[in-house]
């Protein structure tokens, strides 16, 4: 996984690079629009991390230029601009995600992973949360290294919650993912699946918790999320 | 607005008063000229007096039995009827002779009383000024009152119309000044073009508004730029902090950094909220935004041993700025999280709701809002207890500003069961 980081502040660039390397990413850095264009000509990157306020121009211009040439490389905007319309204009310009400074490395790494996973969703990956692991190809759930027999629908649910661990996943998007378009979904069907998965995990001493956010959806928390959720 | 109307006289009154004084002065001058003219031409006075007597006789039913006017002595009147042909005429004449103390006046006048032509020979003595008073009165009426009164009335009418018309641009400027909104500094008065005096005043006011706008914008931009520039060093601080091992010192530093991050974010939010003008707003669903905010904040609430519950009562479609409404929710929930009682866990969930209709609400089970505090609640940098809370007191100020920008209303209620309920009611979409 090769990332290009475009950030003009050398100290911040260094910290981000070190942090992401620690999370297993290969990171190249450059400090301006011209450098970034040159780097993109030479190498192919899996993800672009783009600061907007650069010494030789606005990062949004580079973003638009990349999208104009039908380059779909995922782009994560990292910026100090957190204005009312900044997020929307960033996403409109073609950014895939938008992160306002300051942030912490685990948050940045999680967003990078989410973006990198998108095109390769068909590939097998092992999702890990606390002592729970899910092999997306084999559809297998392991708790503390032991296989736990889990029905397909609960595996689907766990996969979606693990992908967004620490975040609330909307009820509607879970229902869309778990049930076919034309299937009759009773209002309590999802709730029942969540309840069964909770019991199954509790029975195996898993250290993740699935919490209900009434009226919104569900969220899976790992022990690590408790610190800075 | 208590001092909306000044107490000074209106321009109409000022002009009218001057007009009347001027007319009176002019009348005096005119009367002086009339008196002076006759004083220098006593013979025409005698002529007029004789004519006046003749007119008086003509108006009587039987001129032959008329008697003298007051002040005239040795008065005699003799009707003359020509004996000759119909076309024979007598010539009007006047004769004046000086006698002791006055004049003896005699002469002939045609009696214009509508019958066959008749003439009268008049003769009388006019002693002193008294006999001439009616003549002077008539002359004053004819030469002073007759031209001046209608002219004055016309000028007063003209005054009403012209003052009203001339001042119309000024009145419009007044309405526009009253409608100026400190939240929308781009507003200017309409330049009337004429009259030039009002035009100059309006242009001067517009120049002053432009200077004010520049000053306010500089201040806002400074806040926004300062906050913006602080974010990169804050990011550096945060990432450097992450490299430290877990120690109590790190935890304290992390808490300080979080607080500063929050403050910088709020300063930026406030500067942007102040500049927010909602034009051609889109239709947004308060429920969808509420769900997104609650989804985003729920993990933090769980970490604080709190729970967020969202409920959608339906029909909460409003016209507005989605991101701004997102921040209204977020700041209200932040406030609720900060004030929920630390011991109340579980059933004391924070209730976030959208609808029914165009409204949203956030209800906590904290200590509630004292009536005395309600007035200060939305003031910037106000905190009930400056040392107890970590916030800067900007959150609700931001909410208030964003609510105002939507033309919405925010109210604080104390619901049954305690706590505080913040309700934002939007105008119907």
Interface residues (C-beta under 8 A of the other chain):
Chain A: X9 X11 X12 X15 X16 X18 X19 X80 X81 X82 X83 X84 X85 X87 X88 X100 X101 X102 X103 X104 X105 X166 X167 X168 X170 X211 X213 X214 X215 X216 X217 X219 X221 X225 X226 X227 X228 X229
Chain B: X228 X229 X231 X232 X234 X235 X236 X237 X238 X239 X240 X242 X243 X257 X261 X265 X268 X269 X272 X273 X276 X291 X294 X295 X296 X298 X299 X300 X302 X303 X307 X308 X309 X310 X311 X312 X321 X323 X324 X327 X349 X352
